[in-house]
Amino acid sequence: MQKAIWITFGLSLVLVNVVAELVFYFSGQEIVMIFRVVLILGITMITAIFAGAFMLVGTMEGEKPLSGHVSDTLGSDRKIKPDLNSQADSINTPVANPQDNIDQGKS
């Protein structure tokens, strides 16, 4: 971002002064130095704003979504996949003996 701002500052410094000299040469109207400085700084500030905005957009595009890691995501990652192992485990799981619960309560 700093390179873009420095390049724009240099280009605007040269171009604003060239345009001001051309205006003076062809029309005889002089553009005062304070107006030239304001134009140069204005162009530089506008470039800084746009360069920062492009940098933020590029950073946001590079971020990875949190899909699958949070419970409130929207979209196709919210589809529930059937767990086939849970049904097979319930069939093969031995049933607890009710007598074991009674024996534990007495001790």
Secondary structure, DSSP 8 states (H G I E B T S, - for coil): -HHHHHHHHHHHHHHHHHHHHHHHHHH-----HHHHHHHHHHHHHHHHHHHHHHHHHHHHHHS---TTTSTT--SGGG-----HHHHHHHHHS----HHHHHHHHH-
